[in-house]
Structures are given as structure tokens and as C-alpha cells.
Amino acid sequence: MISEADVVDWFYEAASELLEESVGMGTMEKIVDRVSLECRRQVLERLVQDAANREELLCPQCEQALNVEEYSRARRVNSSFGLIRFTRNYGSCNACEQYVYPADVTLGLQGRAPASPRVQEICALTALRAPAGQAQEDVRRMTGIDLDPSTLHREARRQGERALALRDADVERSQTLDGVFDLAARAITPSTPFTLVIEIDAWNIRERDNWGLTKKLRNAGEDTGRWHWVYTATTFRLDQRGTTATGRPVIAERGYVATRRGLDDFRAQLYTETIQRGLLQAEEILILADGAVWIWNIADDRFKGATQRVDMYHVREHLWNLANELFGRGSQKAKAWVTPFLNWLKRRKDGALDVIEGLEGLRTTMDQFRAAQQETIEREIGYFTEHKDRMDYKNGKALGQPVGSGAIESTCSQYQRRFKLPGQFWSLAGDEAFLALATLHRNDRWNRLFPHDGP
């Protein structure tokens, strides 16, 4: 019987014959990988065939016996060790009205897809980082697998569609009481009371709409329709916020939502994700965002009773814009005027009411300002009046809660680094699948697509 030591000695001798003197370890690694590749390919091929031979002709869904259509039908699959070939049985299910290869289902192979689960994963992970056309050489260097750009793109798109199906199934689950409880059971929450934070925003993605009609539409004064909103959210528990040794703020774990399908879909996806992050167990819900009406409509609809807070950065921006318009951009007079307003917001219990009172005081001197400035004053009075109950920054600070929406700003920026590369266009079907794939990865649920990677 051949021992492990014998196998190691054989590989050592085979690799040594290919080595020249004074080569680096990187070269050694590549040679060892090369001499063992065919052996690994054959081992995998035999293991796959053994698994296919053991598989009974039963329907994977209803487990009823299949009607035999053909025995030992051949299949070829590109694995991480090279091309493997095997045969498996094929049958039809009367109850489910489908034709199926039970062995393919058990092995994790999809339909006519030519890639093994490991290669599928490589394609998916690569596409999350860069377009397929730029990744071929990187994949070859890191894995030794030669995948052309069309294969990389096709397999990544296939995994995106699987991620999309998983996401949509969870949203559908959230529509029933039993489904909500199932989703809530996924939440890992502390035994002590906690606050769940939800931050919401949106960014634009460019799609290949009206291709070839741009000039005609522009000449007609119509929108070319290239840029579309991607509604995005991140959610986390307050106790998951912290700082690094250097003082940089971090969030240990959080959930993500991103969709191009529109507000109704976003609302449902956000509700589904927050359930899985502890919505039903939370003592308090805090929603943090800018002043967009659609955000607060969602908050009132899905998260009744939640504490709502307007991001302080946007509020400061409103005050600075008004100060610059009234007294000159960057002027000392503008700074002197705005400083007490900012201090009221940060330090007073009812700072928003003090700001409103101060702004209303400008009305007594309206004749000193131009018509455009007067309109700006009225607009800002309306803004602060509308959001005054969302500006309790002093109490928020005292409770250790965020008063700025840095987490969602960072989230949007991270998504855009992949989806807004120069010269890149998407389609609705394409971007939604890749958004679902990227979000599944960010939510640390990658094993739902690739269980071979563990929990």
C-alpha cells in the first residue's frame, strides 16, 4: 500500500526535476502546483463519478421515483483542476412535471452551466471586484485557471440571478406571519435591550437606455434616461459601533440593502433585512437620513414609532448655504451669523426651535434682502419647521447614538466604486442581479450560494 510519505516523495522528485538553481519560492509554488494538477484532476473526476453512481433516481423536490429517460448520460465540467468528465442518470417526475439529473443537484451543478461550484465562486467573486474583461489575467495568475471574459461574465451573472432569487424569496417570506418569525430566528441579538439603527440614502447608476437615440431625444428636449436611482440602506445595532486603536470609527457587523427596482421593492427589502438584524427584538429603532420625503414616508409606513433623525451634516449644510447667500460665501459675517445657530443645534434640548425662532427673526428685516434671498429664508424656515422633531442632537449624543449618516454615505461610496467605473453601462436586469450578488456578499450570506465555503 502506498503511504502518504511515498506520495510526497514522488511529488518532490517530480518538482525537483523541473527546478533550476536559485529560483524564488513563488516559482517553486507554481511548479508544485503544475506537477500535482493532473493528479488532483483525476482524483476529483473519480470522486464525482463515485457520487453520481451512488445517486438514486429520485426527484430532489418530492423524493418520488423518477421515470428513467436515460442511463449514464455524459457531462463535462470545468473544475479548478481542469476539465472533468462523468456520467449520470436522467429521469422525469410525474408529480413535479420536470426532467432532472439528481446527481447534478447533489453535486451543486446548475443546468447546462459548464463550471464547477468552485469555478462559479471564482467568477462571482472576481466580477464583484472588476469587469470580466479586466480580470482574466488576474484569475490565471492567482488560480492557474484560464477563463475567458465571456465565461467570467456569464457565470457571475448566473450567480447574481441565483442571489436575486434568494433575496426575492426572503422578501416573499416577510409577507406572512410565519415567514416573519422564520426571518427573525436568523437574527443574532444580545439578551440586553438594544437600539437598531437604520440609515438610508440613494445614488445613481448609468444604464444602457435608449441606446442610439441620445441625439434624437436631446434635440427633442427629452431626457435620455441614462441615470437611475439605486435605493440603499445599512442597518446595525448601536452596540456594534466602536473605534480602532487609532480612533477610527468602525461597525463590527451590519446589514445592507441595495436595489434599482424602485421604492416599493426597496421598502420590502429593507423590512426583510431589518427583521434578520433584530427588528422584532429591538427596544428602540433609530432611522437616520437626509431630508428626502421618500425616506420618511418609508419610516412612517414600515417602522412606526421609530426615532427619526435628520443627518446633522445636511442640516449644517442648509444653515451654511443660507449664511453664504445672505452675507457672502466664506465671509466672516457669514461665519459669525451661523455659529450660534450651529451651537444651538448641538447643545440645546430644543435647539431646532431656537433655530426656527432665529430664522423667523429675519422676517423683520426682509427689506434688507433681495427677492431670491427672501425666498431662501422662507424655504429654510419651512425645512426646519418640517424636520424640527428630527433634530434632537443633544439627546442623541448623550445616548451614544450617531447624529450623522456617515455609515450610509460610506456604503453608497463602496457600491459606486464597482458600479460606476468609467465607461461602464448596465441594464436593469444586469445591475439588479449584480446588486443582489454584491449585497449577499456584504451581508455575509455567501454560503447560501456556495455551501462548500462553510457557514
N, C-alpha and C positions, 0 to 999 in steps of 0.2 A: 504493500500500500504506500502510495506517495505521501510524504509528510509535508506540512507547511514549509518546513525548512528547505525541502527539496525544491518546492515551487519558487521560493525566494532565491535560492542559489541559481536556478535556471534563468530567472529574470535578470539577476545580477550579471551573469555571464553574457547574456544577450545584449544588455545595455552597455556593458564594458567594451564589447567589440566595436560599438558604434562611437565610442567616446574618443576624442583626441585629447592630448595633454593640454593642461592649463585652460580648461573651459570653466565657465561660471556655473553656479548652481542652477540658474534659470535654464541653461542648456541641458543640464542633467535632468531636470524635471521634464522637459519636453521629450527627451529620448526615452525615459522610463515610461512616460505616457504612451509613446508611439509603440514600443515593443509589447506593451500589455494590452493595447487597444483591441486587437483581433481576438485575443483570449477572452476579454470581457464581453465582446460582442457575441461570441459563440455561447458563452455561459448564459447571457441574457436570453438569447434565442431559444436555448433548450428549456430554460425556466418558463418562458412564455408558452412554449408548446406544451409543457407539462401541465400548466394551469388551464390551458384550453382543452386538453384531453380530459381533465377532471370535471369540467363544467357539464352539468346536466342540461338537457333540453327543456328548461322550464322558463316560463315568462317572468322576467325580472319584476314586473308590476304586480301581477295577480298570482304568480307562482304555479299556474296551471301548466300541464304538459303541452308542449308545442307540437304542431303538426310538422313533421320533417319535410323540409324543402330540398335540402342538400347536405350531405356529409362532407367534411374536410374541404371546405372552400378556402382557397388561399388568400392571404393578405400580406402586404408589405408595409412596413412602418419604419420611418427614420427615427432611430433612437440616439441617445447621447453617445453611443459607442459605434454607430454606423447603422446601415440598413439591416433589418432582420426580417425573416420570412417565417410564417407559421400558418397552420390550417385550423379551422374551427367549424362547428356545425351551425346550421341555419334553419330556422323554423318560423311558423306563423301561429299567432294566438287568436283563436276564435272570439274569446271574450273581449280582448282589448283591440281587436281588429288591426293588428300590426305585425310586421315582419321584423325579426330580431335575431341578432347573434348574441346569445347570453354571455359567451366568453369575452366579447368586446366590451360589454357593460361592466363585467367584473374587473377587467384589466384597465378600465378608465379610458378606453379609446372611443373617440366620437365619430360616428357616422363614417364618412369616407375620408376623414382627416388623415393625412399621411404622417403626422407627427405623434411621437410618444408623449405621455404626460409630462415627462421631464423637458422635452424639447418645446412642448406647448408653453411650459412655465418660463423657459428661457426667452421665448419670443415675447410673451406678455410683459415680463419684467424689462426687457430691452426697449420695447415700444413705449413704456411709461417714462423712459429717460430721454429718448431721442427718436426722430423719424426713422423708419426702417432703412431708408436709403443711406443714412449716415452710420448705421450700426453693424452692417455686415462684417466689416473687417475687425471691429472690436469683439464681436461674438467669436469669430475664428481664432483670434489671439487668446482670448480668455478660456474658451472651452474646447477648441480644436474642431468645432462643428462648422461646416461650411453651409450657411443658409443664405440663399439669395434674398434680396429685399422684398420680392413679392411674397415669398414664403413667410418671412418675418411679419409682414403686414397682415397677410391673410390669417395666420394663426393667432396673432394678437387680437385682431378683430373678432375672431371666433370666441376667444376667451372674454372679450368685452361683452359680447352678446350673452354669454353664459352668466357673467356678473350682473348684467341687466335683468335677466330672468330671475336671479336670486333676489335682487333688490325689489323687483315688482311683486314677487311672491310674498315678501315680508310686508310690503305696503298693503297687499290684499289681506294678509293675515290681521293687520291692525284694524280692519273694518268690522271684526266680530269680537265679542267679549272674550271668548275662549282664546282667540288669536292674540288679543292684547295680553292676556295672562301668560301665554307662551312666550311672547316677546319680553315681557317684564322679568320672566325667570332667567333670561340671559344676563340681566344686569348684575354686576358685582358691586355691592354697596356696603358701606360701613354700618355697624349696628347703632352708631350715634347719629343724631339729627344732622342733616347736611343741606347745603344750598346747591341747586343745579343751575349753572349759568348757560345761557343761550345767546350767542352773538350772530347777527345776521347782516348780510350785505349782498352786493351783486357786482359782476364785472362783465365786460363784453368779449365775445368770441366772434371771429370772422368766418363766415360760411360762404360756400360757392353758390350763392343765389343769383338768379337772373344772369347766368353766365353768357357772355356775348351780347347782352342787351344794355350794358352800362351806359354807353354813349347815347343810345336812343332814349333811355329813361331820363338821363341828366338833361338832355335837350328839351324833354317834355316837362322838366321841373319836378320829376318824381324821385322818390327815394330809391336808391339802388338796392337797399335791403341786405347789405353785406354784414352788418354788425348786429348781434343779438345778445340779449341778457342771459347770463348764467347765474341763477339764483343760488346762493351759497350760505352755509351756516356751519358753525362749530359749537360743540356743547361739551361741558366738563363740570365736574364737581369743584366747589370752591376749595376744598382741602387738597385738590390735585395741583394747585398752583404753588410755586416755590421759586427759589433762586439758586443759581450755581454758586460755587465757591468764589467766583469773581463778581457775584452780584447780578448776573444776567437773569432776568425773569424767565421761567420755564413752566410748562404744564406737563405733568407726568403722563397723563393719558387723556385723550378726548375723542369725541366722535365728529364725523364730517358728513355733510350733505352738499351735493352739487348737481344741478340739473339745468338743461336747456329747454325742457318741455313746457315751462310756464308756471304761473303761480299756484294753480290748483295742485299740480303734481308736486311742486316744492313743499307746499303745506302738508301734504300727506306723507312725503318722505321725511320731513323734519319731525313730524309727530312720531313716526315709526322709529326713527333713530333715538329720539329722546326717551322713548319708552325703554329702549335697550340700554340706556345710560342712567336709568334710575328715576324717571319722571314720576312714576307712581309712588315711589318710596321717599321722595324729597320732601323736606319740611318747607322749603321755600324755593320758588323759581324766580330767577332774575334774567330779564331779557334786556340786552344792551345792543344799541344800534344807532344809526344816524336818524334824521328826522323824516325819512321816507314814509309816506302814508301807508303803502302796501305792507310794510313791516309791522306796523302797529295794528293793522287790520287782521293780520295773521295772529298776532299776540292775543288780541281780543277774542278771536274765533277759537283757537286751539288751546290757549294757555290762560284761561280766565283766572283772575286773582293773582297772576304773576306780578312781581315788581317790575316796572318798566323804567328804563333809564336811557336817556339820550347821551351818546358819547360826548364827553366833555371837550374833546378836541374840536368837534364840529361846532359846538356851542361857542367856544372861544373864537373860532373862525368867523362866526356870524358877527360877534362883537368887534373883532379887529377889522373886518371888512367895512362895517358901519363907521368905525372911528377913522379909518383911512379915507373914506369917501367924504366925511364931514370936515375933516381937519387936515387932510393931506397925507398921502401914503408915506409911512415911515417918519412922520414928523414927531417932534417932542410933544406937541399939543395933542396929537392923536394918542400917544402913549400915556400922557398924563390923564386924558379923559377916560381911557379904557381900563386903567389899572384898578381903580376902586370897584368897578363892575366885576372884574375877574376875581378879586378878593372876596366880594360878597358871595359869589357862587361857591367858592371853595370853603369859606369859613363860617358862613351864617346858616342857621337852620332853614330859614325861608329866603335864601339868597336869591332865588328866581323872582320872588315877589318884589324884592328890593330892586332888582334889575328892571323889572317892568315899571315900577314907580319912577325910577330914574329916566327910563326912556320916555315915559309919558310926560315927564317934565320938559322934554324937548319941544313938546307941542306948544308950550307957552312962548317959545322963541322961533316958531316956524317961519316967520317973516324974514329971518336971517339966512334961510337956506333956499337953494334953488328947488324947482318943482321936482326934479329927479331925486334930490336928496330927501325931500319931504316924503316921496313915495317909499324910499328905502326905510325911513324911520317908521312909517306905518306898517310896512311889511315885517320889520323886525319886532315891533310890538306884537303883531299877530303871531309871529313864530314863537316868541317866549310865552305868550298867553296860552297858546295851544299846548306847549310842552312843559309848562311850569311844574306839573306833578311828576315829571320825569327827570327832575334836576336836583334831587336831594343828594348832592355830592358829599356834604359833610357827614351825614349819617352813613352813606356807603363806605367812605373811608374808615369811619370808626368801626364798622363791621368787617373790615378787611376785604371788602368787595371791590372789583375793578370799576373804575369810573370812565375808563377809555376802552375803545374797541380794538386794541392792538392785536388781539388773538385772531379776529376775523380779517383784519387788514393783512396780517401775515399769511393767513390761509389763502385768501384771494391771490396774493402775490405768488405763492408757491404753485398754485394751479396754473397761473398765467405763464409761468416760466416754461411750461411744456406746451400749453395750448395756444400761445401767441408768439411762436417763433417767427422770425422774418420770412415773408413769402408763403406762409402756411395758411391754407384754407381747409375748412371742414364742411361736412354735410350734417344735417340734423341727425340722421341715423348713425353716422360715424362718430360725431362728437359725443352723443349721448352714451354710446357703448363704451367709448374710452373714458368718459367721465365716471361711468359706473365702475369700470375696472380700477381706475385710479383711486376712487373713493373706497372700494372694497379693500384695497391695499392699505390705505391710510387708516381705515377702521380696524386693522389687524385681524381681518377675517379671511386672509389669503388661503387658509387651509380648507375653506369651504369650496374653493375651486381645485385646490391641489392638496388633498389629504396626505399625500406621501411626504409632505413637509412637516407633518405633525401639528399639534394644537397651537 
